[in-house]
Amino acid sequence: MPSDRPTFLASLGVARRINAAGTLTRLGGALMDEAVLAAMAEAATSSVDIAELQSAASARIAALTGAEAGLVTSGASAGLTLATAACLAGWDAARMSALPDTSAMPSKVLMHRTHRNSYDHAVRLAGAHIVDFGHNDRGTGAGVRGIEPWEIEAAVDPQTVACVFVASTGNEADLRTVVEVCHRRGLPVIVDAAAQLPPRENLRRFTALGADLVVFSGGKALGGPQSSGLLIGRRALVGSALLQMMDMDVHPRTWAPAALVDTAALTGTPLHGIGRGFKVGKEEIAGLLCALERFVSRDDKAVQAGWTQRLQAIAQALADVPGLGVRLLPAGAHKAVPMLELRPLAPADLLCRTLHAMPVPIHLGEGAMDEGVLTLNPMTVRPTDDALVVASIRQAVQACAEPDSASANP
Ligand SMILES: *Cc1c(COP(=O)(O)O)cnc(C)c1O
């Protein structure tokens, strides 16, 4: 899309920005391609039965991920709430209707201490009570232990319904331990893999390791609509999650449930469930399916090589900027996306604020800002913007070096 054409966003006075910080939700997530837009446009101008569309989506997602079933959600966070709701309620219509009130049902969800993060609010939202277990031995450098089977065993009681595991690069051994112990105790394992793509193999990895439910963001690397996500896993749990998200303003005598709904196990026709507010539109379902197909069929190595090549060119163009260290962080076994590390002589936050105040604001990764390091992630930067990224960084570094740094105090 040409960046200089008058746009609807411009008519609102909303700035065009270049996001070199990665697929951050607050910066709009991934950029969609034309094929995904076309799928969304077709869905947007068609009437469909959402249950039929989600059933078809499930079959397609299953084929592409190796999971038993799948569901398009309104994001990974919504997926965590729905996954938790499925583990709390199963096919019990009364429990579905009671959530988030869990006073009359088992409601404990286990989480390892080092996995607690701000998205556990999504788990608590369903009515679950999180029970911590374990230590942060490795994280603090105090020791060598990961998750121990006995720590999980000691935390399980009759009120426990599931365990939530947050996937990160290098914690696969811990996941094996959690799956082994939880399955022995009849407990499902929910994996938050929201940002664990690429590599595309991860679409299959967690269910293959035994996870019962796995969530992914649709608006991050998958390149789907920003407000979309995937929930994949066991058919019965995915079906319960779907039912708790559906519009249930139905007549029980004419209701045509989605194929994933086990009508024999279901205790009645539930009302609107806990997920009714996480409505996922036909546009998002079509868009995410199209994005998923494209993501699965693309050549990860070629995409990675393309990113590396662009970063090398940017690094070279910035090499002579005084007061700026630039280094390529190459892709590798534990790093699917190559990045540039920028080390300004000026305070890193000053450089960020200067870049944010430019005519086309540029956003860099701020995760290591306290160490004076900023990162440049190519995923959400259009190749046609690379030259502007270089020119803007050059100009901003120079502005930061000037004594009054006027542009840094907008
Ligand atoms: C981004 C993210 C989420 C939320 O994903 P959305 O699709 O934006 O709802 C949840 N968990 C983790 C670990 C994430 O990185």
The ligand as an ORCA input file, in Angstrom:
! r2SCAN-3c Opt
* xyz 0 1
  C       0.594    -11.352     23.211
  C       0.443    -12.345     24.289
  C      -0.820    -12.696     24.775
  C      -2.091    -12.029     24.288
  O      -2.342    -12.251     22.937
  P      -3.526    -11.469     22.190
  O      -3.690    -12.219     20.918
  O      -3.074    -10.063     22.014
  O      -4.729    -11.562     23.068
  C      -0.904    -13.657     25.753
  N       0.201    -14.267     26.243
  C       1.438    -13.950     25.797
  C       2.616    -14.671     26.362
  C       1.601    -12.976     24.810
  O       2.828    -12.666     24.365
*
